[in-house]
Amino acid sequence: MARDSYRLSVLSGCIGVALLAGCGGGSDNDNDSAPDPTPGAVAALQLTGTAAIGAALGNAPVAVTNAAGGSPCTEATITTTPLGSYTCTLKAGETAPFFIVVTDPTGNSPAMVSIATDTPAAGTPLTVNVTPLTTAIVAQLNGGDALGVVADTTRYGAASLAAIKVNVLAQIRPVLAAIEVPADYDPFTTRITAATAEQTGDTADLVLDVLKITRTATGTLALATLADPTPVALATATSTGANVAAPATDVADLAKAAQWLAASFNQCFALPVAQRVTQVAGTITAVADVCGRMVTQADAPAGAPAFKHNGYSFSSYFYAQLISEAMTGARFGVPEIMALYPADATRPQALAVMNIKFVDSAGNPGNRITVARLFEGSSTTARPSNWWLSGNQWDIDLSISTNFRRTENFAPNTRSNFRNGMSVFINANSKAPHADAFDSVYLTGPGLPTAGLWYVRSSNSSQLLLSTRRDATPVDGVANPLTPVCSSCSSFWMSRTQGVRGTEATTYRSNPVYSSTNSVQNNYNVLQWAAADGSDGAYNGQTGTRPTKGAVYTFALYRNGVLYKTERRTLLSDLVDATQGIQLQWNGIGAHTAAALDPADTALNGVQTRLQVDWVANPAAEQVRNIWVSQTNGGSENATAFAAGATSVLATPLEGTFTALTGPLVNTGAPYSGYREIGMNYRMLDGSSKQAVYIHSP
């Protein structure tokens, strides 16, 4: 479901603490059923449910409080499972109401609220879901502020909450009917099977995909649908409000198509590799019917373009998954509908951006994001959907995404920070589609410098890299950009924190602030790409527009100064504030990684032919997808393959050896001859990028 456009007020006092600490217990149990009680023991009273915003909200802190503001749960902390479920085992004597708050660990969506109006029976868990819809209903008890109800429970009234729920359900009944939700649906207590990489969602989950919570122009809470953003004021306890119109057939069909796509992918990958693809000399020449039935061909449906995404055919775009033995038996969840674009004068078919998530046979997550198109009248009995995967129909393998980086410097007189920005990938590999047709790319769009950014071909890189200047003015007259940005990088950084303080130092390396009298250090500390005031999280949006989900970026591709073609890409996720970094989930570093960055470690501070890089998996964080090691002479290693879910890899340098690591660094002015940097790319499933960088550098 798209990010809610409204913001909830920030709580203070006990509830604020509860949101940070969890205020009630942690559980890795799914909520399918309660465990059988021990013979002779009193059966537990439990609250269970699902936190979802369309897709499940996994690894999110959950705060449960009673009417007095205390924790009624026996667990010390609660975090949702990857499936979005949570469990609270009630202490003896606790009675309803119970207030549940779930916080998005990325900060990209507002806290969600729900209320349990009944006390569960012994041995029978009580379902209490937490979603944008439950949040909006609770908010109507307090003038649109749901968290205010949790902070002041006198604002809660069981009769009022029940009346609001009845009136809101009446408003959305046309929507529920359109997607065939059962008549007894209750947003609080109907068990939700949320769409995730590990399971298929159900109609209760599709409500959250199709229905949106928004506000009117005057700030009143309102309802809309994925296809029609026109707000309809949300009902109250005393006002029924207008009905939300049933979504058009194509939108209702899209929700159903997502279910059918999940089933088709699951059937495809139930086949062994030899049955799902035919290969000749390492190239896929055909796929099984069940694998190709959801994809446009040159003649199916009639008038449709064959699948093409960033220049790749379906078998090429999904090549790694189709030929992988580990994908045999993979489980696909209902694709997340990331965006919907109705047909218009310039677009003959409606489009939907689909995030296809899965877990392989070993339980490792993955995804592919592509585009589906609506071809009216193309459904059949064997294929009950008018929606087909067709790809974005662009020719060049390039993309833009939001980026977030954690940097920890192990040198004693330098500092660490969190930073955000835009990551740009422009494939320069000779095997990439049309890669030999261009040598530079001019990028413009929201949040980037007004003068734009140039990316140029590099002899030792598989992609075009950022350049701080260009010697020749292109034929379209665009001026040379002079913005001081990172040269030979793939990312344009926008803001960063100035370090960490207080209790944050327990989880994040806090280094001393640079001396203002040391010119070398002072130069390193200059915020070349953040606001002039240097404040924490200062933003460098030179065009005055902060990048948000849905922003469109233009790539002008040149060869020898002559425009080759222009393509566009849409941002799929919001930019996370730099100051949110300490709240995100991160993997730890292992003993080998720490030793490789320690100049006092005599076994590793000299020249090395290889380095062991390891990390400590955090179940609440994403997996490490790949690693790199950089060093003084510019050589690096980022190509070593390792299995998904691994926590260690042996890195071998491209330059033959890793140079010696010298130090410790002190303010003596002595030359510095060696540094190392170990980076870890995370396996993100929302179209964004995330890295952790550990470095010993001046």
N, C-alpha and C positions, 0 to 999 in steps of 0.2 A: 504494500500500500504506500502511496506517496506520503512524504513527510507532512505532518499536520502543520497548518500555517499559523496556529495560535500558540501562544506561550503561556505557561502557568506561572503564578507568582512563586517567589522563592520563600521557603519557610525558614523560620528562625527557631532558636531554642532547641528543645528536646527532639522535635521532628527533624530539624536540620541535621542533628547528630545522627538520628536514626537512618536518614538517607545515606549518609556516608558509611556508617558502621554496619548497616544491614538491619539492625533493630529486630532481630528474629532470625531464625536458624537457616543453615545451609544444608542442602540435600542434593545428592546425585541421583535420587530415585525419580523414575518417570511416574506419572500419575495414572497409569492404566489400572492399577489395583493396589490395595493396601496389603501389607504382609499379614500372614496369619498370626494371630496373637499367640504368645507362648502359653501352653496349657497352664491354667490356674492364674494367669496374669490378667489384669484389666485391659481390655482392648483400648487402643489409642484413639483419641479424638484428633482428627486431622483436617486441615484445610489444604486442598490441592487445586491446581488450575493451570492455565496456560497464559503466558504473556506473549502477545503477538501484535504486530502492526501491519498485518498482511502476512508477511513472512514471520516466522517465530523470532522472538527477541531472546536469543540465547546469551548465556554468560553475563546476565544482568543482575545487579544487586536488588534484593527484595526487602522492603521494610514492612513489618506487620506490627500494628499497635492495637491496643484495646481502647475503650472509651476514656480511660484515665491517662492515656498516652504512654503506657508501659508496654513491654514486650510480652505477649501471651504465649510465645513459642519456647519450646525447650531447646531448640537449636541455637547456637551462638550466632551464626550468620546464615543467611539464605542467599543463594545465587541460582538463577534459573539454569536448567540443563541446556545443552545445545538444541534440544527440541522445544525450548521455551517453557517447560513445566517447572513447577516449584512445589514444595511440601512444607507445611508448618504443623508440627505436632504440638497440640495445645497442652499447657500446664494444667494441673488439676484445679478445678474450680473456675476456669475461665469461661465466660459467657459472652455471646454476641451483644453488640456489634463488634466486628473486627475490620480494621482499615488497612488495606494493602496498597503499597506504593512501589512501583517498579521503575528503576532509573536506567535509561539508555547509557551504557558505559562510554559511548562515543560522544555523547552530548548533542548528537544530531537530531534527536527528537525529544520532546518534552517528557517529563515524568508522567507516568500513567497511574491512575487511581481506580480502586474498586472497593466495594464494601460487602462483607458477609453479614447478612441480616439475621441469619440463624446460627445456632450452635450445632455442630455436626453430632450425629449419633455415634455412639461407641462402635468402632469397627467399620463404619461406613464413611469414607472421606466425603467432605462437602466440596463440590466444585465451585470455585470463585475465580473467574477469568479476569484478566487485567488487560484492557485494550483501549484504543482511542475512543471507542463508543461508550464503554463503561465510564471512562473519565469524563466525557461530555455529559452523561446523565447525572453523575455525582456533582459535577460543576453547577448544575442548575439548582442545587440546594443552596448555593452561595453566590448567586449573581455571576456565574461563569468561572469561578475559581475553585477547582476541585481540591487542590492542596490546602486551601483555607479551611475546608471541612475537616481534614485530618488534623490540622493545627488547633481547631476549635470544634470539638465534637458536639458541642451544644447546637451546632447548625444542622446536625443530622436528625432526621425524623423518618422512621420506617414508613409511615403512611405517605409522606410526601415523596420519598424515593420511589415507592411503588407506583404512585400516580404518574410521576414523570416517566417511568419506564413504560407504563401502559400507553401513554400519549405518544412517546417516541416510536414505539413499535407500530402504532397505528400510522404514523408518518411514513415509515419506511416499508410498510407492507407491500406496496407495488414493487419495490426493489427486491424484497425477499421472494416474492412470487416469481419474478423474472428469472431468478437463479435457482428456483425450486428448493428453497429452504423450508424445512418442515414447519408446520403451523405452530408447534409448541416451542419454537426457538426462543431462548432467553439469553441476551448477551452476557449476563452474569453467570448463569448456571449451566447452560448447554455446553457439554464437553466439546472443546475445539481440538481437532487434529490439525495443527498448524503445518503449513508447507515448509519443509526443510530439506536439506540434502539427504536426510535419512528416512523421511516418510512423506507420503502423499497427504495433502490437505483434504479437507472435506468442505461441504457447503457452508458450515458455520465459519470456516476460515475465509471462504470466498466473499462473504459479507464484507470483510475487512479489506479485500482487494477492490471491490466495486464501490463501496460507500466511503465517503471522505468527510472528515470533520473540518470545518473552516469557520470563518466569521463573516458577518455582513460588513458593509462599509462603515457602520456605526459601532462595530466591535461586538455585536451580539453573536453568541454561538450559533452555528448554522450547519446544515447538512448539504452535501452535494454528491455527485457520482463521478466515477472515473471519466465518463464521457461528457458530462455537463457540469461545469464548475459553478454555475449560477447558484448562489447560496439560498437555502430555504431555512428561515429562522427555526431554531430547535424548540420543541415544545417544552412547556414547564408543567408544574403540578396542576395549574389552573387554566392553562391555555394549550389547546390541542395542536395548533399550528397547521400549516399547509402540508399536504402530502408531497413527498419527493417522487417525482415522475419516474416510472420504470425506465431503466436504461434501454437504449435502442437495442434491437435484436443483435447487432454485431457486438455490442459490449457484453450482453448476456452470453452470447456465443463464445466470446473471448474467454470468459471465466470457465466455461465448459471445455473449451479447446485446450486450456492449460491442463485440465485434468486428463484429457485424452492424450496430449503430448507426453505427459508423465508415463501413462500406461504404455504408449508406443515405445518410448525409450527403454523402459524396463523390459519389454518383450524383446527388443533388439539386443540388448546387452545380456539377456539370459542365454543367448546363443554363444557358442565358442567362436573364437576369432575366425577359424576356417569356414564357418557357416555364415558369419555376418558380413564378411568381405571377401572379394577375390583380388589377389595381388599378382602383379607381374613386375619383376625386377624392382620390388620395393614400392611400386606405385599401385594404389587402389584403382582397379578398373571397373568394379561393380560392388554394390552393397545389396544385402538381402532386402526383399520387398518390405518386410516389417520395419527395416531401418530407413527406408527411403520414402515411405508412403506419406510422411508429414512434410516433405520437402518439395519445393517447386522444381519441375523439370522443364525442358524446352517446350513440351507439349502438354504438360499437366500442371495445373488446370489450363484450359484453353486461354491463350493470350498472355500467360504468365512468363516472366523472365526466369531462366534457370537460376538456382541458388547461386549467389555470389556475395561474399563478405570480405571486405578489404582485398578484393582480387582473387580470393580463394573459392574453389568449388566446395560443395558440402563435404565430400570425402577428404579434401585437403584441409578444410577448416577444423574438422573433427578427426583428423588423421591419428593424432596421438591416442585418442580414446578408442577409436575403432580397431586399431591393431594391438592394443594392450591386453595381455593376458590378465592383468590385474583388474581390468574392467569387466571381465566375464563374471556375471553375477552382481554387477554394480547396481545400486538402488538410486533411482531418480525421484526427487520430490516434484511437486507441482511447480512449474516455472513461475518465478516472481514476475509480475507485470510491472516493469520499471517506469514505463511511460506509454501513453496512448495518443495517437495523432489522427483525428478524424479525416476523412477524405475531404478535399477542397478543390478549388479550381486548378491548382498546380499539382495535386496529388490524387490520382484516380482511385487509389485504394486506401482504406484506413490502414495505419501502421501501428504496431505495438512492439516495444523493446522487451524482449523476454530474457530473463536470467535463468538459465537452465542449470540447476545445481544437482550434485550427485555425491555419493560416497562410493569408493571402489570396494573391491571384495575384502580389502584389509581394513576398511573403515576410514580411509583417508578422504577428506573432502576435496571437491573440485567444482569447476563450473565453466560454462561457455555462455557468453552474452551475444545474442544476435537479434534479428528483426523478423517478425511475422507480418504477413499481409492478408487482408480480407478479400476473397474473391467470391462474390455473391453467387449462389446457385451451384457451387462446386461440390457440395457435400453429397455423399452417397450413403447407402446403408453400411457399406464396409468402412467408409471414412466419414463419420458423423460430425464434420466440422468444415466451415467455410474459411477457416484460418490456416495458412500454410507458412512454414518457415521459408523465407526467401533470401535472408541476408540483407545487408544494408545497400547492396548494389553499387558500392564504390569500388574503384579499381586498384587503389594503392594501400599497402599495409601500413597504416599509421593510426595513431590514437592519442587522445589526451585524457588525463585523469587527475583527480586531486591526489596530493601526496602528503604524507606525514612522516617525519623522521625524528627519532630519538638519538641524540649524540651524547656519548659519555667519554670524556677525555681523562685518561689515567695519569697524565702529566700533572705535577703538583701545582703549577702556577697558571694553569689554564682552566677554562670553565666548560660546563656541559650545558646543553639546551635542548628544547623541543622546537621544531620549526615546521611550517606548512608551506605548500606551494603547488605548482602544477608540474606533473610529469608528462613528458612528451616522448612518444616512441615513433620513429620514422625508420622503417626497415630498409637497410642498405645492403643486405645480403644479396649476393648475385642470383640466388634462387628465388628471391621474393618477387611478387608480381610487379613488373615494369620498373624494377629498381635501377636499371641502367638508363632510364629515360630522364633522370633529373640528378642534379648535384647539390642543390640548395633549396631550402624551403623557408618562405616568409610566413610567419604565424601572427594572426591578430585575433582579438576577442576580449571579452569582459575580464577585467582584472589584470590584464597584461599591459606593459608600457604602451602609451599612445603611439609611439614610433614602431611598435611591433617587435618581434624577435626573429633573428635569423638562425637557422640550423644548417650546418654545412657538413659535407662528407668528410670523414676522417679515415686515413689510411689504415689505422689499427683498431677500428671500431666497426661493429656490425650494424650500427645505426648512425643517423646524422646527429650531430651534437651542437649544443648551443654555442653561438659565437657572440662576443661582445661588440664586434664591429664588422663591417663589410667594406672592402676597398672600392667596389664599383657600385654605382647606383643602377638599379634594374631599369628596364625599359619603361616600366609604368610610372617612373618618377618618384617612387617612395624613397624618402631620405634615409641615409645611413643612421641606424639607431646608435645612440651614444650611452644608453642606460648601463650603469655599472652592474652587470649581472655575472654570475658564474660562467667562466669560459670553459669550453670542452666538457659541458655537463648535459645531462638529459632533462634536468629539472630547473624550473625558474622558482626560486624561493621568495616567499611573500612576507612572512613574519616569523619571529622566533621569541622565545622567552629569554630573559636575561640571566637565567640560572634558577636554582631551586633553593628554598629556604625552609626553616622550621622542621616540622615532622616529615616533610617530603624527603629529607636527606636520608631517612632510614631505608628508602627504596630506590633512591636515585643519587648518583654521585654528585655532591655539591662542591665545586672547586672555588678557590678564592677569586675575588674580582681582580681584574688587571690593575696594575699600578698606573695611574694617569701620567706618571713621570717617565715611564718606559716607552720609548717611541715604537720599538718593534712590537711590543705587546699591544700598545694602544692601536697600532695599525691593524693588527689581527682582530681587535675587538670592534672595529668600525662596523656599524650596521649598513652594509652597502646596499642591502635590498629590503630594509625595513624602514619605517617612518623615522623622520629626523629626530624626534624626541627620544627614541630608543626605549620607549616604555615596553613592559612585558606584553607580548602579543600584538605590538604595533603592526599595522597593516600597510602594505605597500601597493595598494590598488591605484595605480597612476591614472587609470581612466575613470576612477571614481566609482567603479562598479565591482562589488565583491563577487567572485565566482560562486554560482549556485547551480544546483542540479537543473538541467535543461538548457544551460547556456550554450550557445553555438559558437564554434571557433572555425576560422577560415584558414586553410593551408594553400598557399600559392606556391606551386612547384616550378622551379626554374632549371634550365640547363644552359650553361654559358651565358647567363644573363637574359635568356629568352624564356618567356612564360610557356611552360609545357601544358599545365592544366591546373584547375582549382578544385579542391574538394573540401567538404565541411564535416565536422564531427560534433556530437552533442555530449556535454558533460553528464555523467550518469550518477554522480554523488555530490553532496555538499562538501565544502571545505571545512574541515574540523579546526576550531580555534587552537592556536599553539598552546594556550594556557590549559587546554584540556588534556595535554599529554600525560600528566601524572595520574589522570583518572583512567586512562586506557589500560588494557591488559597487555603485558609483555612477558616474553620468555626470559629466563635468567641466563647468565653466562656460566659455562663450565670451568673447571679448574685448568684445562689445557688452554682455553682462550685467555683466561686471566694471566697465565704464565707467559704466553706469547707476547703480552703487552707490558711485561714487567722488566725494566732494564736491570734489575737486581737479580733476575733469574739467570745464573751463569750457564745453565744448560741450553737456554734458548736465546740469549741476547746476542749471540754471534750470528754469522752467516748460516742460513738454514736451507737445506734442499727441499724440505717440506715442513708443514705445520699442521698440527692437529687442531681443528676448530670444533668446539662442542658447545652445547647449550642445554639448559634445564627446561624441559617442557612445562609450560603452565597450562593446565587443562582449560582455563578460561580464555587463553590467547589463541590466535590463529597459528597454524603450523609455519615453520620456516620453509620457504619454497626453494631458495638457493642462497649461496653465500659468495662473498668476494673477499680477497685479501689484497690490499694495496701497500706500497712501500716507497721509500725515498726515490728510487730511480724511475719511478713511474710504472714499473711492471706490476701486473696484478694477475689474480687468478679468480675466475668466476664461472668456470665451465665444468668443474668436477660434478659429475652426476651422483645423486644419492637418492635412496628410496624415500617416498613420501612418508612422513612420520618419523624419519631418522632424527637423532639428536647429536650426531657426530659425523665429521667428514675429514678426510686427509687432503689438505690443499697442497698442490704442487705449483710453483711459480712459472709463469710464462717465460721469464727472463733467465731461467736456469737455477737461480738461487734467490732466497729472500735475504736482503741486506741486513747487516747488523743493526740492532736497536741500541741506541746510546742514551745516556742520561745518568742520573736524574736531571731534569731541567731546572735551572735556577736563574735568578736575575743577575748574571755575571757578564753578560754580553759575549760569552764564549760561543763559538760556532756550533751549530747543531747539525749532525750529519746523518741521523737515522730516525725514521719513524715507521710505524706500522698502523694499518687500519683494517679492522675486521668488520665486515658488514653483513647483515642478514636481511634478506627480502622476505616479507611475510606472504602467506598464501591468502590473499583477500578475495572475497566472493561478492563484492558489491561494485566492482569496476574501479575501485580506488587502488592506491599504492601505499605501502607502509614499510618502513625500514627501521632497523636499529643499527647504529654504528658505534663501534668501540675502538678508541684510537689512543695512541700515545704520540702526542705531537705538540710542538711549541704553539 
